[in-house]
Amino acid sequence: MQPLEFIKFTPRTNCGECGYAACLAFAAAVTKGGERPEKCPYVDVSQLGDEFSGTDRGKDGLEGVAKLLDEKDLALVAYLKKKTANIDFSQAAEAIGCEWSGPERDSLLLKFFGQDVEISHDGIRIDGREAEDPRDQILLYNYVHFGGGAEPEQDWIGMESLPNSISKVRTLRVYCEERIASHFTGKADLLIASADGLGAVRQENPEQSCSAAFFVPALPRLPLFVLFWDEEKEDGFPAKVKVLFDRRVNDFLDIESLVFVCERMAERWVKL
């Protein structure tokens, strides 16, 4: 049973009596993490069938969900790493804007939000250390596997203008644009000062009448254009951020990976 199927057995009021903040979180913990369904006093366990009758349930909950996701990510990293073994880095480097280290190290050298990255057939190192987050590894391997294309033209469009992006526009807004906007509300100077840590370059005279604009080289041939409007208290307008992409961006990454790139940017920017 999937979380959205299980949630039909809950009151869907997010009352919190089960110990989880929302009914959907509880549903995910039960169906994916082994949580006990009877922790919700409103669930009629007799209607659930044998799937939830085990005596070993209740150990992991949402931690079990996170563990399952980590295992899937690590499996994907291993798969992509294996595929990378067949790529000739000396031939692949130019199309994705990387530098080839030469035959001795046989690795790709590039920047990822200002960090030094080395991708070899043995693994990925970021700023001289082995990459720990499997999501970073998946993203970087995907960037290599896409094979690249022509250099970006800086013809900027929103994610909503990219094909098959409808389901991802809200995710981008919530986990990237709104996160940056809320963190830097009333702090445009801090936003500008910290941008250098991402390798971002401020654009002095953008066409849009925003408080600040930045050219952010997420990856060698995957630039982002970030616009920031600070809050206007007198007019009741909150701070706002808009991320734009080069029209050729799908030559370099898929929509899912693009959203993660933006989430990563937001995570780093607010910590700088």
PASEBA-1860 file (N, C-alpha, C; in nm, 3 decimals):
! residues 272
1> MQPLEFIK> 0.084/-0.120/0.000/0.000/0.000/0.000/0.088/0.125/0.000 ~ 0.046/0.224/-0.079/0.119/0.349/-0.087/0.065/0.451/0.015 ~ 0.146/0.552/0.052/0.101/0.651/0.150/-0.033/0.716/0.115 ~ -0.053/0.750/-0.013/-0.177/0.817/-0.053/-0.298/0.723/-0.046 ~ -0.272/0.592/-0.047/-0.381/0.496/-0.028/-0.411/0.481/0.121 ~ -0.305/0.473/0.202/-0.324/0.456/0.346/-0.390/0.577/0.411 ~ -0.360/0.696/0.360/-0.411/0.817/0.424/-0.563/0.821/0.426 ~ -0.626/0.745/0.337/-0.772/0.740/0.334/-0.830/0.678/0.461
9> FTPRTNCG> -0.747/0.601/0.534/-0.793/0.538/0.659/-0.774/0.631/0.779 ~ -0.709/0.745/0.759/-0.685/0.840/0.868/-0.792/0.949/0.865 ~ -0.803/1.029/0.971/-0.904/1.135/0.972/-0.868/1.253/0.880 ~ -0.740/1.261/0.837/-0.691/1.369/0.750/-0.715/1.508/0.810 ~ -0.698/1.516/0.941/-0.714/1.644/1.011/-0.582/1.697/1.066 ~ -0.474/1.617/1.052/-0.341/1.656/1.103/-0.347/1.692/1.251 ~ -0.420/1.610/1.328/-0.440/1.639/1.470/-0.313/1.617/1.553 ~ -0.223/1.531/1.508/-0.097/1.508/1.577/-0.103/1.405/1.688
17> ECGYAACL> -0.216/1.341/1.711/-0.228/1.245/1.820/-0.140/1.121/1.799 ~ -0.100/1.096/1.674/-0.014/0.980/1.645/0.132/1.011/1.671 ~ 0.163/1.140/1.694/0.301/1.179/1.716/0.367/1.237/1.592 ~ 0.294/1.240/1.481/0.346/1.298/1.357/0.274/1.429/1.328 ~ 0.343/1.518/1.258/0.288/1.652/1.234/0.170/1.651/1.138 ~ 0.166/1.553/1.049/0.061/1.550/0.947/0.021/1.406/0.918 ~ -0.102/1.388/0.872/-0.151/1.254/0.840/-0.069/1.189/0.727 ~ -0.024/1.272/0.632/0.054/1.217/0.523/0.190/1.168/0.571
25> AFAAAVTK> 0.249/1.240/0.665/0.376/1.195/0.723/0.358/1.062/0.795 ~ 0.246/1.049/0.868/0.217/0.923/0.936/0.194/0.811/0.835 ~ 0.123/0.841/0.727/0.097/0.741/0.624/0.227/0.692/0.561 ~ 0.321/0.783/0.537/0.450/0.745/0.481/0.529/0.661/0.580 ~ 0.523/0.697/0.708/0.594/0.622/0.811/0.539/0.479/0.824 ~ 0.408/0.464/0.809/0.347/0.331/0.819/0.379/0.245/0.698 ~ 0.357/0.300/0.579/0.369/0.220/0.457/0.513/0.199/0.412 ~ 0.601/0.294/0.445/0.740/0.285/0.398/0.841/0.264/0.510
33> GGERPEKC> 0.804/0.301/0.631/0.901/0.294/0.741/0.869/0.195/0.850 ~ 0.757/0.122/0.838/0.727/0.017/0.936/0.662/0.064/1.064 ~ 0.610/0.188/1.066/0.542/0.238/1.185/0.414/0.159/1.209 ~ 0.369/0.151/1.335/0.246/0.079/1.370/0.124/0.164/1.335 ~ 0.032/0.112/1.256/-0.087/0.190/1.217/-0.175/0.226/1.335 ~ -0.174/0.144/1.441/-0.261/0.172/1.555/-0.216/0.292/1.638 ~ -0.102/0.351/1.604/-0.062/0.474/1.673/-0.160/0.587/1.645 ~ -0.233/0.577/1.535/-0.342/0.672/1.510/-0.469/0.613/1.570
41> PYVDVSQL> -0.529/0.676/1.671/-0.647/0.620/1.737/-0.770/0.613/1.647 ~ -0.764/0.674/1.531/-0.880/0.679/1.443/-0.873/0.578/1.329 ~ -0.761/0.508/1.318/-0.746/0.408/1.212/-0.807/0.276/1.258 ~ -0.895/0.219/1.179/-0.954/0.088/1.207/-0.862/-0.018/1.147 ~ -0.777/-0.075/1.232/-0.675/-0.169/1.185/-0.738/-0.291/1.117 ~ -0.860/-0.327/1.156/-0.925/-0.445/1.098/-0.953/-0.429/0.949 ~ -0.953/-0.306/0.901/-0.979/-0.281/0.759/-0.853/-0.284/0.673 ~ -0.737/-0.299/0.738/-0.612/-0.286/0.666/-0.560/-0.415/0.605
49> GDEFSGTD> -0.603/-0.527/0.657/-0.554/-0.654/0.604/-0.424/-0.698/0.669 ~ -0.368/-0.808/0.618/-0.251/-0.871/0.680/-0.121/-0.793/0.658 ~ -0.121/-0.703/0.565/0.002/-0.629/0.531/0.060/-0.556/0.651 ~ -0.028/-0.515/0.745/0.017/-0.436/0.858/0.003/-0.510/0.990 ~ 0.002/-0.641/0.986/-0.022/-0.720/1.107/0.105/-0.773/1.172 ~ 0.221/-0.742/1.117/0.347/-0.794/1.171/0.376/-0.741/1.309 ~ 0.447/-0.820/1.388/0.481/-0.781/1.525/0.610/-0.698/1.533 ~ 0.683/-0.689/1.422/0.810/-0.615/1.424/0.796/-0.473/1.374
57> RGKDGLEG> 0.672/-0.424/1.363/0.652/-0.288/1.314/0.676/-0.188/1.426 ~ 0.694/-0.062/1.389/0.708/0.043/1.488/0.851/0.076/1.524 ~ 0.949/0.022/1.452/1.089/0.045/1.489/1.149/0.171/1.427 ~ 1.110/0.201/1.306/1.181/0.304/1.233/1.099/0.429/1.200 ~ 0.975/0.413/1.156/0.895/0.528/1.119/0.958/0.607/1.006 ~ 0.959/0.740/1.018/1.016/0.824/0.913/1.166/0.803/0.898 ~ 1.233/0.759/1.006/1.375/0.727/0.993/1.393/0.610/0.897 ~ 1.297/0.518/0.900/1.302/0.407/0.806/1.281/0.453/0.664
65> VAKLLDEK> 1.195/0.553/0.644/1.174/0.610/0.511/1.303/0.673/0.461 ~ 1.368/0.751/0.547/1.493/0.816/0.508/1.600/0.712/0.475 ~ 1.604/0.605/0.556/1.702/0.500/0.531/1.677/0.432/0.397 ~ 1.550/0.409/0.366/1.516/0.347/0.239/1.557/0.436/0.122 ~ 1.533/0.567/0.135/1.572/0.660/0.030/1.723/0.664/0.014 ~ 1.797/0.660/0.127/1.943/0.659/0.120/1.993/0.535/0.047 ~ 1.931/0.422/0.076/1.971/0.298/0.010/1.947/0.305/-0.140 ~ 1.834/0.362/-0.180/1.805/0.377/-0.323/1.905/0.472/-0.389
73> DLALVAYL> 1.937/0.581/-0.318/2.033/0.677/-0.373/2.170/0.611/-0.391 ~ 2.214/0.535/-0.291/2.344/0.471/-0.299/2.348/0.367/-0.411 ~ 2.236/0.297/-0.430/2.229/0.200/-0.540/2.239/0.271/-0.674 ~ 2.175/0.387/-0.685/2.182/0.464/-0.810/2.322/0.517/-0.833 ~ 2.389/0.562/-0.727/2.528/0.608/-0.739/2.616/0.495/-0.793 ~ 2.600/0.376/-0.737/2.680/0.262/-0.782/2.655/0.231/-0.929 ~ 2.529/0.241/-0.971/2.493/0.214/-1.110/2.555/0.318/-1.203 ~ 2.543/0.446/-1.167/2.597/0.553/-1.251/2.750/0.548/-1.254
81> KKKTANID> 2.810/0.514/-1.142/2.956/0.503/-1.137/3.004/0.393/-1.231 ~ 2.930/0.283/-1.234/2.965/0.173/-1.324/2.954/0.217/-1.470 ~ 2.850/0.293/-1.501/2.833/0.341/-1.638/2.944/0.438/-1.677 ~ 2.992/0.514/-1.579/3.098/0.611/-1.606/3.226/0.543/-1.651 ~ 3.245/0.420/-1.611/3.367/0.348/-1.648/3.383/0.335/-1.799 ~ 3.274/0.347/-1.872/3.280/0.332/-2.019/3.298/0.464/-2.092 ~ 3.307/0.575/-2.018/3.317/0.706/-2.082/3.464/0.746/-2.097 ~ 3.500/0.790/-2.216/3.634/0.843/-2.242/3.635/0.990/-2.198
89> FSQAAEAI> 3.693/1.017/-2.083/3.691/1.152/-2.028/3.762/1.252/-2.119 ~ 3.865/1.208/-2.188/3.938/1.300/-2.275/3.850/1.351/-2.388 ~ 3.754/1.267/-2.432/3.662/1.307/-2.538/3.539/1.377/-2.484 ~ 3.499/1.344/-2.362/3.376/1.400/-2.304/3.393/1.540/-2.248 ~ 3.514/1.576/-2.211/3.537/1.699/-2.135/3.486/1.825/-2.205 ~ 3.519/1.842/-2.332/3.487/1.968/-2.400/3.338/1.995/-2.407 ~ 3.258/1.894/-2.438/3.114/1.914/-2.457/3.042/1.952/-2.328 ~ 3.100/1.919/-2.212/3.035/1.956/-2.086/3.112/2.067/-2.015
97> GCEWSGPE> 3.209/2.125/-2.084/3.280/2.241/-2.031/3.378/2.210/-1.921 ~ 3.426/2.087/-1.914/3.520/2.046/-1.809/3.664/2.048/-1.862 ~ 3.757/2.037/-1.771/3.898/2.022/-1.806/3.937/1.877/-1.782 ~ 4.009/1.819/-1.875/4.060/1.682/-1.857/4.196/1.690/-1.792 ~ 4.218/1.611/-1.688/4.340/1.619/-1.610/4.462/1.562/-1.682 ~ 4.439/1.483/-1.788/4.548/1.417/-1.856/4.546/1.268/-1.829 ~ 4.627/1.189/-1.900/4.618/1.043/-1.891/4.659/0.985/-1.755 ~ 4.742/1.057/-1.680/4.788/1.001/-1.553/4.675/0.989/-1.452
105> RDSLLLKF> 4.600/1.097/-1.432/4.488/1.093/-1.338/4.358/1.054/-1.409 ~ 4.347/1.089/-1.537/4.229/1.059/-1.619/4.099/1.094/-1.546 ~ 4.084/1.221/-1.514/3.964/1.267/-1.444/3.915/1.397/-1.505 ~ 3.790/1.430/-1.472/3.729/1.556/-1.516/3.736/1.656/-1.402 ~ 3.778/1.778/-1.433/3.790/1.883/-1.334/3.689/1.993/-1.366 ~ 3.611/2.034/-1.267/3.508/2.134/-1.290/3.472/2.206/-1.160 ~ 3.390/2.309/-1.174/3.339/2.382/-1.059/3.192/2.349/-1.039 ~ 3.153/2.334/-0.913/3.013/2.310/-0.878/2.977/2.410/-0.769
113> FGQDVEIS> 2.908/2.519/-0.808/2.878/2.628/-0.716/3.005/2.675/-0.643 ~ 3.111/2.695/-0.717/3.234/2.748/-0.660/3.324/2.645/-0.596 ~ 3.279/2.521/-0.584/3.361/2.415/-0.525/3.440/2.343/-0.634 ~ 3.561/2.300/-0.601/3.643/2.225/-0.695/3.603/2.079/-0.694 ~ 3.565/2.027/-0.811/3.519/1.889/-0.823/3.612/1.811/-0.915 ~ 3.643/1.689/-0.874/3.719/1.597/-0.958/3.638/1.468/-0.972 ~ 3.603/1.436/-1.095/3.528/1.314/-1.123/3.622/1.217/-1.192 ~ 3.648/1.104/-1.126/3.734/1.001/-1.185/3.652/0.874/-1.201
121> HDGIRIDG> 3.713/0.773/-1.258/3.644/0.646/-1.272/3.632/0.574/-1.137 ~ 3.700/0.625/-1.036/3.695/0.564/-0.903/3.598/0.633/-0.809 ~ 3.557/0.755/-0.843/3.466/0.827/-0.755/3.472/0.976/-0.777 ~ 3.412/1.051/-0.683/3.401/1.196/-0.695/3.459/1.260/-0.569 ~ 3.539/1.363/-0.589/3.595/1.441/-0.479/3.550/1.586/-0.494 ~ 3.509/1.646/-0.383/3.467/1.786/-0.380/3.555/1.860/-0.282 ~ 3.625/1.960/-0.330/3.721/2.036/-0.248/3.821/1.942/-0.180 ~ 3.865/1.843/-0.255/3.970/1.753/-0.206/3.922/1.640/-0.118
129> REAEDPRD> 3.793/1.634/-0.089/3.739/1.527/-0.003/3.639/1.443/-0.081 ~ 3.629/1.317/-0.043/3.532/1.231/-0.109/3.391/1.285/-0.089 ~ 3.314/1.289/-0.197/3.176/1.339/-0.189/3.095/1.248/-0.098 ~ 3.029/1.308/0.001/2.955/1.228/0.099/2.807/1.216/0.064 ~ 2.749/1.323/0.013/2.605/1.322/-0.016/2.580/1.249/-0.148 ~ 2.506/1.138/-0.145/2.482/1.065/-0.271/2.406/1.147/-0.374 ~ 2.329/1.247/-0.329/2.255/1.330/-0.424/2.350/1.414/-0.508 ~ 2.458/1.463/-0.447/2.558/1.537/-0.524/2.623/1.446/-0.628
137> QILLYNYV> 2.652/1.323/-0.587/2.715/1.229/-0.678/2.622/1.196/-0.795 ~ 2.495/1.173/-0.765/2.397/1.143/-0.871/2.390/1.259/-0.970 ~ 2.383/1.381/-0.917/2.376/1.499/-1.002/2.499/1.510/-1.093 ~ 2.617/1.496/-1.036/2.740/1.513/-1.112/2.759/1.402/-1.214 ~ 2.727/1.278/-1.176/2.734/1.169/-1.274/2.635/1.191/-1.387 ~ 2.515/1.239/-1.353/2.414/1.267/-1.457/2.464/1.374/-1.554 ~ 2.529/1.475/-1.499/2.582/1.583/-1.583/2.682/1.526/-1.685 ~ 2.765/1.434/-1.641/2.861/1.371/-1.731/2.790/1.283/-1.833
145> HFGGGAEP> 2.692/1.205/-1.787/2.624/1.109/-1.876/2.538/1.178/-1.982 ~ 2.488/1.296/-1.951/2.407/1.367/-2.052/2.489/1.403/-2.174 ~ 2.618/1.419/-2.154/2.707/1.440/-2.269/2.718/1.583/-2.317 ~ 2.637/1.674/-2.262/2.649/1.815/-2.296/2.601/1.851/-2.434 ~ 2.644/1.967/-2.478/2.601/2.018/-2.607/2.664/2.154/-2.634 ~ 2.596/2.235/-2.714/2.647/2.368/-2.747/2.648/2.457/-2.623 ~ 2.736/2.556/-2.624/2.745/2.647/-2.511/2.614/2.722/-2.491 ~ 2.577/2.749/-2.365/2.453/2.824/-2.337/2.454/2.960/-2.406
153> EQDWIGME> 2.337/3.004/-2.447/2.324/3.132/-2.516/2.278/3.243/-2.423 ~ 2.249/3.208/-2.297/2.197/3.303/-2.199/2.066/3.365/-2.246 ~ 1.986/3.280/-2.309/1.848/3.316/-2.345/1.761/3.261/-2.233 ~ 1.726/3.346/-2.135/1.673/3.300/-2.008/1.522/3.277/-2.012 ~ 1.481/3.163/-1.950/1.339/3.129/-1.938/1.313/3.072/-1.800 ~ 1.189/3.077/-1.755/1.150/3.017/-1.629/1.128/2.868/-1.645 ~ 1.128/2.796/-1.533/1.109/2.651/-1.540/0.974/2.617/-1.603 ~ 0.876/2.702/-1.584/0.743/2.675/-1.640/0.745/2.670/-1.793
161> SLPNSISK> 0.849/2.724/-1.854/0.862/2.723/-2.000/0.935/2.600/-2.053 ~ 0.989/2.519/-1.961/1.058/2.397/-2.002/0.957/2.284/-2.020 ~ 0.983/2.188/-2.109/0.889/2.078/-2.128/0.879/1.988/-2.006 ~ 0.758/1.938/-1.981/0.732/1.842/-1.873/0.773/1.894/-1.735 ~ 0.750/2.023/-1.712/0.796/2.083/-1.586/0.683/2.121/-1.491 ~ 0.559/2.098/-1.529/0.446/2.146/-1.449/0.454/2.099/-1.304 ~ 0.487/1.973/-1.283/0.488/1.918/-1.147/0.607/1.967/-1.065 ~ 0.706/2.028/-1.130/0.828/2.068/-1.059/0.833/2.218/-1.028
169> VRTLRVYC> 0.745/2.295/-1.088/0.748/2.441/-1.067/0.725/2.475/-0.920 ~ 0.628/2.411/-0.858/0.601/2.438/-0.717/0.717/2.393/-0.629 ~ 0.776/2.278/-0.660/0.889/2.230/-0.582/1.004/2.329/-0.587 ~ 1.031/2.381/-0.706/1.136/2.482/-0.720/1.104/2.605/-0.636 ~ 0.979/2.648/-0.641/0.940/2.767/-0.567/0.956/2.748/-0.416 ~ 0.909/2.635/-0.365/0.909/2.612/-0.220/1.049/2.589/-0.166 ~ 1.126/2.502/-0.232/1.254/2.459/-0.176/1.374/2.543/-0.221 ~ 1.353/2.632/-0.316/1.462/2.719/-0.359/1.424/2.866/-0.349
177> EERIASHF> 1.330/2.908/-0.433/1.301/3.050/-0.444/1.249/3.109/-0.313 ~ 1.150/3.044/-0.252/1.094/3.098/-0.128/1.193/3.088/-0.012 ~ 1.277/2.985/-0.015/1.376/2.970/0.092/1.477/3.085/0.089 ~ 1.528/3.116/-0.030/1.623/3.227/-0.042/1.555/3.359/-0.007 ~ 1.434/3.379/-0.058/1.363/3.506/-0.034/1.337/3.528/0.115 ~ 1.290/3.426/0.184/1.259/3.443/0.327/1.385/3.465/0.410 ~ 1.494/3.397/0.374/1.617/3.410/0.452/1.679/3.549/0.437 ~ 1.670/3.606/0.318/1.736/3.733/0.292/1.639/3.853/0.289
185> TGKADLLI> 1.519/3.833/0.340/1.424/3.944/0.349/1.484/4.058/0.431 ~ 1.490/4.175/0.370/1.547/4.290/0.439/1.698/4.285/0.451 ~ 1.761/4.187/0.387/1.906/4.170/0.398/1.969/4.156/0.259 ~ 1.933/4.245/0.169/1.986/4.238/0.034/2.138/4.249/0.033 ~ 2.194/4.330/0.124/2.340/4.345/0.130/2.407/4.213/0.164 ~ 2.346/4.135/0.254/2.402/4.005/0.291/2.393/3.907/0.175 ~ 2.281/3.911/0.103/2.265/3.827/-0.016/2.375/3.855/-0.117 ~ 2.402/3.982/-0.140/2.504/4.022/-0.237/2.643/3.981/-0.189
193> ASADGLGA> 2.670/4.002/-0.061/2.802/3.970/-0.007/2.831/3.820/-0.010 ~ 2.729/3.739/0.014/2.749/3.594/0.021/2.749/3.528/-0.116 ~ 2.704/3.600/-0.219/2.695/3.541/-0.353/2.830/3.495/-0.405 ~ 2.935/3.564/-0.364/3.069/3.530/-0.413/3.108/3.388/-0.374 ~ 3.056/3.340/-0.262/3.088/3.204/-0.218/3.033/3.096/-0.309 ~ 2.937/3.133/-0.394/2.880/3.040/-0.492/2.947/3.054/-0.629 ~ 3.040/3.150/-0.637/3.098/3.180/-0.767/3.006/3.268/-0.851 ~ 2.904/3.328/-0.787/2.806/3.408/-0.859/2.863/3.546/-0.893
201> VRQENPEQ> 2.814/3.601/-1.003/2.857/3.734/-1.048/2.733/3.823/-1.052 ~ 2.741/3.934/-0.982/2.625/4.025/-0.979/2.610/4.096/-1.113 ~ 2.488/4.105/-1.158/2.455/4.176/-1.281/2.401/4.313/-1.244 ~ 2.471/4.418/-1.283/2.440/4.552/-1.234/2.312/4.611/-1.293 ~ 2.285/4.585/-1.419/2.172/4.653/-1.484/2.080/4.554/-1.555 ~ 2.014/4.467/-1.480/1.921/4.375/-1.545/1.800/4.449/-1.600 ~ 1.736/4.390/-1.695/1.617/4.452/-1.753/1.504/4.460/-1.650 ~ 1.499/4.359/-1.561/1.394/4.359/-1.460/1.429/4.458/-1.349
209> SCSAAFFV> 1.328/4.524/-1.292/1.351/4.622/-1.186/1.358/4.553/-1.051 ~ 1.461/4.473/-1.032/1.475/4.397/-0.909/1.581/4.460/-0.819 ~ 1.591/4.413/-0.695/1.689/4.465/-0.601/1.830/4.418/-0.634 ~ 1.843/4.296/-0.684/1.973/4.241/-0.721/1.952/4.125/-0.817 ~ 2.050/4.104/-0.905/2.045/3.993/-1.000/2.183/3.930/-1.009 ~ 2.186/3.798/-1.030/2.312/3.727/-1.028/2.320/3.624/-1.140 ~ 2.437/3.614/-1.200/2.471/3.505/-1.291/2.541/3.401/-1.206 ~ 2.480/3.283/-1.193/2.533/3.179/-1.103/2.575/3.058/-1.186
217> PALPRLPL> 2.705/3.033/-1.202/2.751/2.915/-1.277/2.744/2.789/-1.191 ~ 2.627/2.726/-1.190/2.609/2.606/-1.108/2.708/2.498/-1.149 ~ 2.716/2.473/-1.280/2.810/2.378/-1.341/2.865/2.448/-1.466 ~ 2.972/2.395/-1.524/3.038/2.468/-1.633/2.945/2.518/-1.743 ~ 2.851/2.438/-1.787/2.760/2.481/-1.893/2.616/2.481/-1.845 ~ 2.600/2.502/-1.716/2.466/2.509/-1.659/2.457/2.633/-1.570 ~ 2.443/2.751/-1.633/2.430/2.873/-1.554/2.285/2.895/-1.511 ~ 2.269/2.967/-1.402/2.138/3.010/-1.355/2.139/3.163/-1.348
225> FVLFWDEE> 2.024/3.222/-1.370/2.009/3.366/-1.355/1.909/3.388/-1.243 ~ 1.955/3.448/-1.134/1.873/3.461/-1.013/1.837/3.607/-0.990 ~ 1.708/3.634/-0.981/1.656/3.769/-0.957/1.599/3.777/-0.815 ~ 1.630/3.885/-0.745/1.584/3.904/-0.607/1.517/4.041/-0.592 ~ 1.394/4.036/-0.546/1.321/4.159/-0.511/1.305/4.161/-0.360 ~ 1.359/4.261/-0.294/1.344/4.269/-0.149/1.202/4.313/-0.115 ~ 1.164/4.293/0.010/1.029/4.327/0.052/1.004/4.478/0.044 ~ 0.881/4.514/0.020/0.838/4.653/0.023/0.727/4.664/0.127
233> KEDGFPAK> 0.767/4.695/0.249/0.673/4.694/0.361/0.556/4.789/0.340 ~ 0.585/4.907/0.288/0.478/5.006/0.273/0.370/4.959/0.177 ~ 0.411/4.887/0.074/0.314/4.840/-0.025/0.265/4.698/0.005 ~ 0.322/4.636/0.108/0.278/4.503/0.147/0.328/4.391/0.057 ~ 0.440/4.415/-0.014/0.495/4.312/-0.102/0.607/4.238/-0.031 ~ 0.599/4.104/-0.020/0.706/4.027/0.044/0.826/4.012/-0.051 ~ 0.939/3.969/0.004/1.057/3.942/-0.079/1.025/3.829/-0.177 ~ 1.090/3.834/-0.291/1.062/3.736/-0.396/1.190/3.701/-0.470
241> VKVLFDRR> 1.201/3.575/-0.511/1.314/3.528/-0.591/1.261/3.453/-0.713 ~ 1.325/3.474/-0.826/1.292/3.401/-0.948/1.420/3.346/-1.008 ~ 1.421/3.214/-1.033/1.536/3.148/-1.095/1.505/3.124/-1.243 ~ 1.595/3.166/-1.329/1.580/3.146/-1.474/1.689/3.053/-1.526 ~ 1.656/2.984/-1.635/1.746/2.886/-1.695/1.775/2.922/-1.839 ~ 1.891/2.880/-1.887/1.920/2.895/-2.029/1.828/2.803/-2.108 ~ 1.786/2.848/-2.223/1.691/2.772/-2.303/1.746/2.635/-2.343 ~ 1.876/2.618/-2.346/1.938/2.491/-2.383/1.960/2.398/-2.264
249> VNDFLDIE> 1.908/2.433/-2.148/1.945/2.363/-2.025/1.917/2.213/-2.029 ~ 1.813/2.170/-2.101/1.781/2.028/-2.106/1.880/1.945/-2.186 ~ 1.977/2.012/-2.252/2.086/1.939/-2.316/2.184/1.886/-2.212 ~ 2.174/1.940/-2.089/2.274/1.911/-1.989/2.220/1.836/-1.867 ~ 2.093/1.853/-1.836/2.033/1.782/-1.722/1.883/1.769/-1.742 ~ 1.825/1.670/-1.674/1.680/1.651/-1.676/1.614/1.743/-1.573 ~ 1.483/1.753/-1.578/1.408/1.843/-1.491/1.432/1.812/-1.344 ~ 1.426/1.684/-1.308/1.446/1.644/-1.168/1.581/1.691/-1.116
257> SLVFVCER> 1.685/1.673/-1.197/1.819/1.715/-1.156/1.829/1.867/-1.148 ~ 1.760/1.938/-1.236/1.762/2.084/-1.232/1.702/2.136/-1.102 ~ 1.594/2.075/-1.058/1.532/2.116/-0.932/1.630/2.094/-0.817 ~ 1.701/1.981/-0.820/1.797/1.955/-0.713/1.912/2.056/-0.717 ~ 1.957/2.092/-0.837/2.061/2.195/-0.850/2.017/2.322/-0.777 ~ 1.893/2.361/-0.798/1.842/2.484/-0.736/1.826/2.468/-0.585 ~ 1.782/2.351/-0.540/1.773/2.326/-0.397/1.910/2.336/-0.332 ~ 2.011/2.281/-0.402/2.148/2.284/-0.352/2.198/2.428/-0.343
265> MAERWVKL> 2.163/2.507/-0.444/2.202/2.648/-0.443/2.144/2.718/-0.322 ~ 2.015/2.695/-0.296/1.950/2.760/-0.182/2.015/2.716/-0.051 ~ 2.041/2.587/-0.037/2.103/2.535/0.085/2.237/2.603/0.112 ~ 2.318/2.614/0.008/2.451/2.674/0.025/2.442/2.823/0.049 ~ 2.353/2.891/-0.025/2.346/3.036/-0.015/2.308/3.081/0.126 ~ 2.210/3.014/0.187/2.165/3.057/0.320/2.265/3.021/0.429 ~ 2.361/2.934/0.398/2.462/2.896/0.498/2.590/2.978/0.487 ~ 2.607/3.050/0.376/2.730/3.126/0.355/2.736/3.250/0.445
END
